[in-house]
Amino acid sequence: MYSSSDEDEDALALLQIINLQQRPRRYWIHPVWRNAEEHRYYKIMETLYEYPDRFRTVYKMSLECYHIVLSKVREGLRKQVTNWRKPISPEERLLITLR
């Protein structure tokens, strides 16, 4: 039968094995994706402004309607900027929600 010290040693050994198997995280967001993430919304919108009929097909509303909805919900979609990461913009959050 195990004593409490044997159980503690087994638990510590198991934790040590688990910790050795985990790879340390180097980045929160890999540098390759960081720049793409910052400009994603603007690239999508630039393309969709050229083809407003495509915007209507994808998002089921006109660009004008999108801007009206955005003006009404922008403050509710705005998130705080932190030291860890930059939040998704309200414009992009609305596009994701509508999609």
VEXNURO-665953 format. One record per residue: residue number from 1; residue in one letter; x, y, z of N, C-alpha, C in turn. Coordinates in Angstrom, 1 decimal. Example, Ala and Ser with C-alpha at 12.3 -4.5 7.8 and 13.67 -1.06 7.14 Angstrom:
BEGIN
<k: 1 r: A n_c1: 13.2 n_c2: -5.7 n_c3: 7.8 ca_c1: 12.3 ca_c2: -4.5 ca_c3: 7.8 c_c1: 13.2 c_c2: -3.3 c_c3: 7.8>;
<k: 2 r: S n_c1: 12.8 n_c2: -2.2 n_c3: 7.1 ca_c1: 13.7 ca_c2: -1.1 ca_c3: 7.1 c_c1: 12.9 c_c2: 0.0 c_c3: 7.9>;
//
This chain:
BEGIN
<k: 1 r: M n_c1: 0.8 n_c2: -1.2 n_c3: 0.0 ca_c1: 0.0 ca_c2: 0.0 ca_c3: 0.0 c_c1: 0.9 c_c2: 1.2 c_c3: 0.0>;
<k: 2 r: Y n_c1: 0.4 n_c2: 2.3 n_c3: -0.7 ca_c1: 1.2 ca_c2: 3.5 ca_c3: -0.8 c_c1: 1.0 c_c2: 4.4 c_c3: 0.4>;
<k: 3 r: S n_c1: 2.1 n_c2: 5.0 n_c3: 0.8 ca_c1: 2.0 ca_c2: 6.1 ca_c3: 1.8 c_c1: 1.8 c_c2: 7.4 c_c3: 1.1>;
<k: 4 r: S n_c1: 1.5 n_c2: 8.4 n_c3: 1.9 ca_c1: 1.3 ca_c2: 9.7 ca_c3: 1.3 c_c1: 2.5 c_c2: 10.3 c_c3: 0.6>;
<k: 5 r: S n_c1: 3.7 n_c2: 10.0 n_c3: 1.2 ca_c1: 4.9 ca_c2: 10.5 ca_c3: 0.6 c_c1: 5.2 c_c2: 9.8 c_c3: -0.8>;
<k: 6 r: D n_c1: 4.9 n_c2: 8.5 n_c3: -0.9 ca_c1: 5.0 ca_c2: 7.8 ca_c3: -2.1 c_c1: 4.1 c_c2: 8.3 c_c3: -3.2>;
<k: 7 r: E n_c1: 2.9 n_c2: 8.6 n_c3: -2.8 ca_c1: 1.9 ca_c2: 9.2 ca_c3: -3.7 c_c1: 2.3 c_c2: 10.6 c_c3: -4.2>;
<k: 8 r: D n_c1: 2.9 n_c2: 11.4 n_c3: -3.2 ca_c1: 3.4 ca_c2: 12.7 ca_c3: -3.6 c_c1: 4.6 c_c2: 12.6 c_c3: -4.6>;
<k: 9 r: E n_c1: 5.5 n_c2: 11.7 n_c3: -4.3 ca_c1: 6.6 ca_c2: 11.5 ca_c3: -5.2 c_c1: 6.1 c_c2: 11.1 c_c3: -6.6>;
<k: 10 r: D n_c1: 5.1 n_c2: 10.2 n_c3: -6.7 ca_c1: 4.6 ca_c2: 9.7 ca_c3: -8.0 c_c1: 3.9 c_c2: 10.9 c_c3: -8.7>;
<k: 11 r: A n_c1: 3.2 n_c2: 11.7 n_c3: -8.0 ca_c1: 2.6 ca_c2: 12.9 ca_c3: -8.6 c_c1: 3.6 c_c2: 13.9 c_c3: -9.1>;
<k: 12 r: L n_c1: 4.6 n_c2: 14.1 n_c3: -8.4 ca_c1: 5.7 ca_c2: 15.0 ca_c3: -8.8 c_c1: 6.4 c_c2: 14.5 c_c3: -10.0>;
<k: 13 r: A n_c1: 6.7 n_c2: 13.2 n_c3: -10.0 ca_c1: 7.3 ca_c2: 12.5 ca_c3: -11.2 c_c1: 6.5 c_c2: 12.6 c_c3: -12.4>;
<k: 14 r: L n_c1: 5.2 n_c2: 12.4 n_c3: -12.3 ca_c1: 4.3 ca_c2: 12.6 ca_c3: -13.4 c_c1: 4.2 c_c2: 14.0 c_c3: -13.9>;
<k: 15 r: L n_c1: 4.2 n_c2: 15.0 n_c3: -13.0 ca_c1: 4.2 ca_c2: 16.4 ca_c3: -13.4 c_c1: 5.5 c_c2: 16.7 c_c3: -14.2>;
<k: 16 r: Q n_c1: 6.6 n_c2: 16.2 n_c3: -13.7 ca_c1: 7.8 ca_c2: 16.5 ca_c3: -14.4 c_c1: 7.9 c_c2: 15.9 c_c3: -15.8>;
<k: 17 r: I n_c1: 7.3 n_c2: 14.7 n_c3: -15.9 ca_c1: 7.3 ca_c2: 14.1 ca_c3: -17.3 c_c1: 6.4 c_c2: 14.9 c_c3: -18.2>;
<k: 18 r: I n_c1: 5.3 n_c2: 15.3 n_c3: -17.7 ca_c1: 4.3 ca_c2: 16.2 ca_c3: -18.5 c_c1: 5.0 c_c2: 17.5 c_c3: -18.9>;
<k: 19 r: N n_c1: 5.7 n_c2: 18.1 n_c3: -18.0 ca_c1: 6.4 ca_c2: 19.4 ca_c3: -18.3 c_c1: 7.5 c_c2: 19.2 c_c3: -19.3>;
<k: 20 r: L n_c1: 8.2 n_c2: 18.1 n_c3: -19.3 ca_c1: 9.2 ca_c2: 17.8 ca_c3: -20.2 c_c1: 8.7 c_c2: 17.6 c_c3: -21.6>;
<k: 21 r: Q n_c1: 7.5 n_c2: 17.1 n_c3: -21.7 ca_c1: 6.9 ca_c2: 16.8 ca_c3: -23.0 c_c1: 6.3 c_c2: 18.0 c_c3: -23.7>;
<k: 22 r: Q n_c1: 6.0 n_c2: 19.1 n_c3: -22.9 ca_c1: 5.4 ca_c2: 20.3 ca_c3: -23.5 c_c1: 6.5 c_c2: 21.1 c_c3: -24.1>;
<k: 23 r: R n_c1: 6.2 n_c2: 21.6 n_c3: -25.3 ca_c1: 7.1 ca_c2: 22.5 ca_c3: -26.0 c_c1: 6.8 c_c2: 23.9 c_c3: -25.5>;
<k: 24 r: P n_c1: 7.9 n_c2: 24.7 n_c3: -25.2 ca_c1: 7.6 ca_c2: 26.1 ca_c3: -24.7 c_c1: 7.1 c_c2: 26.9 c_c3: -25.9>;
<k: 25 r: R n_c1: 6.2 n_c2: 27.8 n_c3: -25.6 ca_c1: 5.7 ca_c2: 28.7 ca_c3: -26.6 c_c1: 6.6 c_c2: 29.8 c_c3: -26.9>;
<k: 26 r: R n_c1: 7.0 n_c2: 30.0 n_c3: -28.1 ca_c1: 7.9 ca_c2: 31.1 ca_c3: -28.5 c_c1: 7.2 c_c2: 32.4 c_c3: -28.7>;
<k: 27 r: Y n_c1: 6.1 n_c2: 32.3 n_c3: -29.4 ca_c1: 5.4 ca_c2: 33.5 ca_c3: -29.8 c_c1: 3.9 c_c2: 33.4 c_c3: -29.4>;
<k: 28 r: W n_c1: 3.3 n_c2: 34.5 n_c3: -29.1 ca_c1: 1.8 ca_c2: 34.5 ca_c3: -28.9 c_c1: 1.2 c_c2: 34.5 c_c3: -30.3>;
<k: 29 r: I n_c1: 1.7 n_c2: 35.3 n_c3: -31.2 ca_c1: 1.4 ca_c2: 35.3 ca_c3: -32.6 c_c1: 2.7 c_c2: 35.3 c_c3: -33.4>;
<k: 30 r: H n_c1: 2.8 n_c2: 34.3 n_c3: -34.3 ca_c1: 4.1 ca_c2: 34.2 ca_c3: -35.0 c_c1: 4.3 c_c2: 35.5 c_c3: -35.9>;
<k: 31 r: P n_c1: 5.5 n_c2: 36.0 n_c3: -36.0 ca_c1: 5.7 ca_c2: 37.2 ca_c3: -36.8 c_c1: 5.2 c_c2: 37.1 c_c3: -38.2>;
<k: 32 r: V n_c1: 5.2 n_c2: 35.9 n_c3: -38.8 ca_c1: 4.7 ca_c2: 35.8 ca_c3: -40.2 c_c1: 3.2 c_c2: 36.2 c_c3: -40.2>;
<k: 33 r: W n_c1: 2.5 n_c2: 35.9 n_c3: -39.2 ca_c1: 1.0 ca_c2: 36.2 ca_c3: -39.2 c_c1: 0.7 c_c2: 37.5 c_c3: -38.6>;
<k: 34 r: R n_c1: 1.6 n_c2: 38.1 n_c3: -37.9 ca_c1: 1.3 ca_c2: 39.4 ca_c3: -37.2 c_c1: 0.9 c_c2: 40.5 c_c3: -38.2>;
<k: 35 r: N n_c1: 1.7 n_c2: 40.6 n_c3: -39.3 ca_c1: 1.5 ca_c2: 41.7 ca_c3: -40.2 c_c1: 0.2 c_c2: 41.4 c_c3: -41.0>;
<k: 36 r: A n_c1: 0.0 n_c2: 40.1 n_c3: -41.4 ca_c1: -1.2 ca_c2: 39.8 ca_c3: -42.1 c_c1: -2.4 c_c2: 40.1 c_c3: -41.3>;
<k: 37 r: E n_c1: -2.4 n_c2: 39.9 n_c3: -40.0 ca_c1: -3.5 ca_c2: 40.1 ca_c3: -39.2 c_c1: -3.9 c_c2: 41.6 c_c3: -39.1>;
<k: 38 r: E n_c1: -2.9 n_c2: 42.4 n_c3: -39.1 ca_c1: -3.1 ca_c2: 43.8 ca_c3: -39.0 c_c1: -3.8 c_c2: 44.4 c_c3: -40.2>;
<k: 39 r: H n_c1: -3.6 n_c2: 43.8 n_c3: -41.4 ca_c1: -4.0 ca_c2: 44.4 ca_c3: -42.6 c_c1: -5.1 c_c2: 43.6 c_c3: -43.3>;
<k: 40 r: R n_c1: -5.6 n_c2: 42.5 n_c3: -42.6 ca_c1: -6.6 ca_c2: 41.6 ca_c3: -43.2 c_c1: -7.9 c_c2: 42.4 c_c3: -43.5>;
<k: 41 r: Y n_c1: -8.4 n_c2: 43.1 n_c3: -42.6 ca_c1: -9.7 ca_c2: 43.8 ca_c3: -42.8 c_c1: -9.6 c_c2: 44.7 c_c3: -44.0>;
<k: 42 r: Y n_c1: -8.5 n_c2: 45.5 n_c3: -44.1 ca_c1: -8.4 ca_c2: 46.5 ca_c3: -45.1 c_c1: -8.2 c_c2: 45.9 c_c3: -46.5>;
<k: 43 r: K n_c1: -7.6 n_c2: 44.7 n_c3: -46.6 ca_c1: -7.5 ca_c2: 44.0 ca_c3: -47.9 c_c1: -8.8 c_c2: 43.5 c_c3: -48.3>;
<k: 44 r: I n_c1: -9.6 n_c2: 42.9 n_c3: -47.4 ca_c1: -10.9 ca_c2: 42.4 ca_c3: -47.7 c_c1: -11.8 c_c2: 43.5 c_c3: -48.2>;
<k: 45 r: M n_c1: -11.8 n_c2: 44.6 n_c3: -47.4 ca_c1: -12.7 ca_c2: 45.7 ca_c3: -47.8 c_c1: -12.3 c_c2: 46.4 c_c3: -49.1>;
<k: 46 r: E n_c1: -11.0 n_c2: 46.5 n_c3: -49.3 ca_c1: -10.5 ca_c2: 47.1 ca_c3: -50.6 c_c1: -11.0 c_c2: 46.4 c_c3: -51.7>;
<k: 47 r: T n_c1: -11.0 n_c2: 45.1 n_c3: -51.7 ca_c1: -11.5 ca_c2: 44.2 ca_c3: -52.7 c_c1: -13.0 c_c2: 44.3 c_c3: -52.9>;
<k: 48 r: L n_c1: -13.7 n_c2: 44.3 n_c3: -51.7 ca_c1: -15.2 ca_c2: 44.3 ca_c3: -51.8 c_c1: -15.7 c_c2: 45.7 c_c3: -52.2>;
<k: 49 r: Y n_c1: -15.0 n_c2: 46.8 n_c3: -51.9 ca_c1: -15.4 ca_c2: 48.1 ca_c3: -52.4 c_c1: -15.4 c_c2: 48.1 c_c3: -54.0>;
<k: 50 r: E n_c1: -14.4 n_c2: 47.4 n_c3: -54.6 ca_c1: -14.4 ca_c2: 47.4 ca_c3: -56.0 c_c1: -15.5 c_c2: 46.6 c_c3: -56.6>;
<k: 51 r: Y n_c1: -16.1 n_c2: 45.6 n_c3: -55.8 ca_c1: -17.2 ca_c2: 44.8 ca_c3: -56.3 c_c1: -18.3 c_c2: 44.8 c_c3: -55.3>;
<k: 52 r: P n_c1: -19.1 n_c2: 45.9 n_c3: -55.2 ca_c1: -20.2 ca_c2: 46.0 ca_c3: -54.2 c_c1: -21.2 c_c2: 44.9 c_c3: -54.4>;
<k: 53 r: D n_c1: -21.4 n_c2: 44.4 n_c3: -55.6 ca_c1: -22.4 ca_c2: 43.2 ca_c3: -55.7 c_c1: -21.9 c_c2: 42.0 c_c3: -55.0>;
<k: 54 r: R n_c1: -20.6 n_c2: 41.8 n_c3: -55.0 ca_c1: -20.0 ca_c2: 40.7 ca_c3: -54.3 c_c1: -20.1 c_c2: 40.8 c_c3: -52.8>;
<k: 55 r: F n_c1: -20.0 n_c2: 42.1 n_c3: -52.3 ca_c1: -20.2 ca_c2: 42.3 ca_c3: -50.9 c_c1: -21.6 c_c2: 41.9 c_c3: -50.5>;
<k: 56 r: R n_c1: -22.6 n_c2: 42.3 n_c3: -51.3 ca_c1: -24.0 ca_c2: 42.0 ca_c3: -51.0 c_c1: -24.2 c_c2: 40.5 c_c3: -51.0>;
<k: 57 r: T n_c1: -23.5 n_c2: 39.8 n_c3: -51.9 ca_c1: -23.7 ca_c2: 38.3 ca_c3: -52.0 c_c1: -23.1 c_c2: 37.6 c_c3: -50.8>;
<k: 58 r: V n_c1: -21.9 n_c2: 38.1 n_c3: -50.4 ca_c1: -21.2 ca_c2: 37.5 ca_c3: -49.2 c_c1: -21.9 c_c2: 37.8 c_c3: -47.9>;
<k: 59 r: Y n_c1: -22.2 n_c2: 39.1 n_c3: -47.7 ca_c1: -22.7 ca_c2: 39.6 ca_c3: -46.4 c_c1: -24.2 c_c2: 39.8 c_c3: -46.3>;
<k: 60 r: K n_c1: -24.9 n_c2: 39.6 n_c3: -47.4 ca_c1: -26.4 ca_c2: 39.8 ca_c3: -47.5 c_c1: -26.9 c_c2: 41.2 c_c3: -47.1>;
<k: 61 r: M n_c1: -26.0 n_c2: 42.2 n_c3: -47.4 ca_c1: -26.4 ca_c2: 43.6 ca_c3: -47.2 c_c1: -25.6 c_c2: 44.5 c_c3: -48.1>;
<k: 62 r: S n_c1: -26.0 n_c2: 45.7 n_c3: -48.3 ca_c1: -25.2 ca_c2: 46.6 ca_c3: -49.1 c_c1: -24.1 c_c2: 47.2 c_c3: -48.2>;
<k: 63 r: L n_c1: -23.1 n_c2: 47.8 n_c3: -48.9 ca_c1: -22.1 ca_c2: 48.5 ca_c3: -48.1 c_c1: -22.6 c_c2: 49.6 c_c3: -47.3>;
<k: 64 r: E n_c1: -23.6 n_c2: 50.4 n_c3: -47.8 ca_c1: -24.2 ca_c2: 51.4 ca_c3: -47.0 c_c1: -24.9 c_c2: 50.9 c_c3: -45.8>;
<k: 65 r: C n_c1: -25.6 n_c2: 49.8 n_c3: -45.9 ca_c1: -26.3 ca_c2: 49.2 ca_c3: -44.7 c_c1: -25.2 c_c2: 48.7 c_c3: -43.7>;
<k: 66 r: Y n_c1: -24.1 n_c2: 48.2 n_c3: -44.2 ca_c1: -23.0 ca_c2: 47.7 ca_c3: -43.3 c_c1: -22.5 c_c2: 48.9 c_c3: -42.5>;
<k: 67 r: H n_c1: -22.3 n_c2: 50.0 n_c3: -43.1 ca_c1: -21.8 ca_c2: 51.2 ca_c3: -42.4 c_c1: -22.8 c_c2: 51.7 c_c3: -41.4>;
<k: 68 r: I n_c1: -24.1 n_c2: 51.6 n_c3: -41.7 ca_c1: -25.1 ca_c2: 52.1 ca_c3: -40.8 c_c1: -25.1 c_c2: 51.2 c_c3: -39.5>;
<k: 69 r: V n_c1: -25.1 n_c2: 49.8 n_c3: -39.8 ca_c1: -25.0 ca_c2: 48.9 ca_c3: -38.7 c_c1: -23.8 c_c2: 49.1 c_c3: -37.8>;
<k: 70 r: L n_c1: -22.6 n_c2: 49.3 n_c3: -38.5 ca_c1: -21.3 ca_c2: 49.5 ca_c3: -37.8 c_c1: -21.4 c_c2: 50.7 c_c3: -36.9>;
<k: 71 r: S n_c1: -22.0 n_c2: 51.8 n_c3: -37.4 ca_c1: -22.0 ca_c2: 53.0 ca_c3: -36.6 c_c1: -22.9 c_c2: 52.8 c_c3: -35.3>;
<k: 72 r: K n_c1: -23.8 n_c2: 51.9 n_c3: -35.4 ca_c1: -24.7 ca_c2: 51.7 ca_c3: -34.2 c_c1: -24.1 c_c2: 50.7 c_c3: -33.2>;
<k: 73 r: V n_c1: -23.2 n_c2: 49.8 n_c3: -33.7 ca_c1: -22.7 ca_c2: 48.8 ca_c3: -32.8 c_c1: -21.2 c_c2: 48.9 c_c3: -32.5>;
<k: 74 r: R n_c1: -20.5 n_c2: 49.9 n_c3: -33.1 ca_c1: -19.1 ca_c2: 50.0 ca_c3: -33.0 c_c1: -18.6 c_c2: 50.0 c_c3: -31.5>;
<k: 75 r: E n_c1: -19.2 n_c2: 50.8 n_c3: -30.7 ca_c1: -18.7 ca_c2: 50.9 ca_c3: -29.3 c_c1: -18.9 c_c2: 49.6 c_c3: -28.5>;
<k: 76 r: G n_c1: -19.9 n_c2: 48.8 n_c3: -28.8 ca_c1: -20.1 ca_c2: 47.6 ca_c3: -28.2 c_c1: -19.1 c_c2: 46.5 c_c3: -28.6>;
<k: 77 r: L n_c1: -18.6 n_c2: 46.7 n_c3: -29.8 ca_c1: -17.6 ca_c2: 45.7 ca_c3: -30.4 c_c1: -16.2 c_c2: 46.1 c_c3: -30.1>;
<k: 78 r: R n_c1: -16.0 n_c2: 47.3 n_c3: -29.6 ca_c1: -14.6 ca_c2: 47.8 ca_c3: -29.3 c_c1: -14.0 c_c2: 47.1 c_c3: -28.1>;
<k: 79 r: K n_c1: -12.8 n_c2: 46.6 n_c3: -28.2 ca_c1: -12.1 ca_c2: 45.9 ca_c3: -27.1 c_c1: -10.9 c_c2: 46.7 c_c3: -26.7>;
<k: 80 r: Q n_c1: -10.4 n_c2: 46.4 n_c3: -25.5 ca_c1: -9.3 ca_c2: 47.2 ca_c3: -24.9 c_c1: -8.0 c_c2: 46.6 c_c3: -25.5>;
<k: 81 r: V n_c1: -7.1 n_c2: 47.5 n_c3: -25.8 ca_c1: -5.7 ca_c2: 47.1 ca_c3: -26.3 c_c1: -4.9 c_c2: 46.8 c_c3: -25.0>;
<k: 82 r: T n_c1: -4.2 n_c2: 45.6 n_c3: -25.1 ca_c1: -3.5 ca_c2: 45.1 ca_c3: -24.0 c_c1: -2.0 c_c2: 45.0 c_c3: -24.4>;
<k: 83 r: N n_c1: -1.1 n_c2: 44.7 n_c3: -23.4 ca_c1: 0.3 ca_c2: 44.5 ca_c3: -23.7 c_c1: 0.5 c_c2: 43.2 c_c3: -24.4>;
<k: 84 r: W n_c1: -0.4 n_c2: 42.2 n_c3: -24.3 ca_c1: -0.2 ca_c2: 40.9 ca_c3: -24.9 c_c1: -0.6 c_c2: 40.9 c_c3: -26.4>;
<k: 85 r: R n_c1: -1.7 n_c2: 41.6 n_c3: -26.8 ca_c1: -2.0 ca_c2: 41.6 ca_c3: -28.2 c_c1: -3.0 c_c2: 42.7 c_c3: -28.5>;
<k: 86 r: K n_c1: -3.0 n_c2: 43.0 n_c3: -29.8 ca_c1: -3.9 ca_c2: 44.0 ca_c3: -30.3 c_c1: -5.3 c_c2: 43.4 c_c3: -30.6>;
<k: 87 r: P n_c1: -6.4 n_c2: 44.0 n_c3: -30.2 ca_c1: -7.7 ca_c2: 43.3 ca_c3: -30.4 c_c1: -8.1 c_c2: 43.4 c_c3: -31.9>;
<k: 88 r: I n_c1: -9.1 n_c2: 42.6 n_c3: -32.2 ca_c1: -9.7 ca_c2: 42.7 ca_c3: -33.5 c_c1: -10.5 c_c2: 43.9 c_c3: -33.6>;
<k: 89 r: S n_c1: -10.4 n_c2: 44.7 n_c3: -34.7 ca_c1: -11.1 ca_c2: 45.9 ca_c3: -34.8 c_c1: -12.7 c_c2: 45.7 c_c3: -34.9>;
<k: 90 r: P n_c1: -13.5 n_c2: 46.7 n_c3: -34.5 ca_c1: -14.9 ca_c2: 46.5 ca_c3: -34.5 c_c1: -15.4 c_c2: 46.3 c_c3: -36.0>;
<k: 91 r: E n_c1: -14.7 n_c2: 46.9 n_c3: -36.9 ca_c1: -15.1 ca_c2: 46.6 ca_c3: -38.3 c_c1: -15.0 c_c2: 45.2 c_c3: -38.7>;
<k: 92 r: E n_c1: -13.8 n_c2: 44.6 n_c3: -38.3 ca_c1: -13.6 ca_c2: 43.2 ca_c3: -38.7 c_c1: -14.4 c_c2: 42.3 c_c3: -37.9>;
<k: 93 r: R n_c1: -14.7 n_c2: 42.6 n_c3: -36.6 ca_c1: -15.6 ca_c2: 41.8 ca_c3: -35.8 c_c1: -17.0 c_c2: 41.7 c_c3: -36.4>;
<k: 94 r: L n_c1: -17.5 n_c2: 42.8 n_c3: -36.9 ca_c1: -18.8 ca_c2: 42.8 ca_c3: -37.5 c_c1: -18.8 c_c2: 42.0 c_c3: -38.8>;
<k: 95 r: L n_c1: -17.7 n_c2: 42.1 n_c3: -39.6 ca_c1: -17.6 ca_c2: 41.3 ca_c3: -40.8 c_c1: -17.6 c_c2: 39.8 c_c3: -40.5>;
<k: 96 r: I n_c1: -16.9 n_c2: 39.4 n_c3: -39.4 ca_c1: -16.8 ca_c2: 38.0 ca_c3: -39.0 c_c1: -18.2 c_c2: 37.6 c_c3: -38.5>;
<k: 97 r: T n_c1: -18.9 n_c2: 38.4 n_c3: -37.8 ca_c1: -20.3 ca_c2: 38.1 ca_c3: -37.3 c_c1: -21.3 c_c2: 37.9 c_c3: -38.4>;
<k: 98 r: L n_c1: -21.2 n_c2: 38.8 n_c3: -39.4 ca_c1: -22.1 ca_c2: 38.7 ca_c3: -40.5 c_c1: -21.8 c_c2: 37.5 c_c3: -41.5>;
<k: 99 r: R n_c1: -20.6 n_c2: 37.1 n_c3: -41.5 ca_c1: -20.2 ca_c2: 36.0 ca_c3: -42.4 c_c1: -20.8 c_c2: 34.8 c_c3: -41.9>;
//
